[in-house]
Amino acid sequence: MDQRVELSQHDLTTTEVRQAIAPHRLRYMLLAGTVAVVLGFVAVYFLVQ
């Protein structure tokens, strides 16, 4: 959470406004999804042959 509660959005710089906070687990979910897609394509490749 942003501890600068007293600042309005007009007081933030462009870089600060663009920053987002993602959960730490997100990288693992993205990795698992990518691995699942790759394994799916490999399975389809071998099933079609």
C-alpha positions as CSV (number, residue, x, y, z in Angstrom):
1,M,0.0,0.0,0.0
2,D,1.1,3.5,-0.6
3,Q,1.9,5.2,2.7
4,R,1.7,8.7,1.2
5,V,-2.1,9.0,1.7
6,E,-2.0,12.7,2.0
7,L,-0.9,13.1,-1.7
8,S,-3.5,13.4,-4.4
9,Q,-2.9,11.9,-7.9
10,H,-2.0,15.4,-9.1
11,D,1.0,15.4,-6.8
12,L,2.5,12.2,-8.3
13,T,5.1,12.1,-11.0
14,T,4.3,10.3,-14.3
15,T,6.6,7.4,-13.3
16,E,4.9,7.0,-9.9
17,V,1.5,6.9,-11.5
18,R,2.6,4.2,-13.9
19,Q,3.9,1.9,-11.2
20,A,1.8,-1.1,-10.2
21,I,2.1,-3.6,-7.4
22,A,1.7,-7.3,-8.5
23,P,1.4,-10.1,-6.0
24,H,4.6,-12.1,-5.5
25,R,2.8,-15.3,-6.5
26,L,2.1,-13.8,-10.0
27,R,5.4,-14.9,-11.4
28,Y,4.8,-18.5,-10.4
29,M,1.3,-18.4,-11.9
30,L,2.7,-17.0,-15.2
31,L,5.5,-19.6,-15.2
32,A,3.0,-22.4,-14.6
33,G,0.7,-21.2,-17.3
34,T,3.6,-20.9,-19.8
35,V,4.8,-24.4,-19.0
36,A,1.2,-25.8,-19.3
37,V,0.9,-24.2,-22.8
38,V,4.2,-25.5,-23.9
39,L,3.4,-29.0,-22.7
40,G,0.0,-28.8,-24.4
41,F,1.6,-28.0,-27.7
42,V,4.1,-30.8,-27.3
43,A,1.2,-33.2,-26.5
44,V,-0.7,-32.1,-29.6
45,Y,2.4,-32.4,-31.7
46,F,2.9,-36.0,-30.7
47,L,-0.8,-36.9,-30.9
48,V,-1.0,-35.6,-34.5
49,Q,1.9,-37.6,-35.8
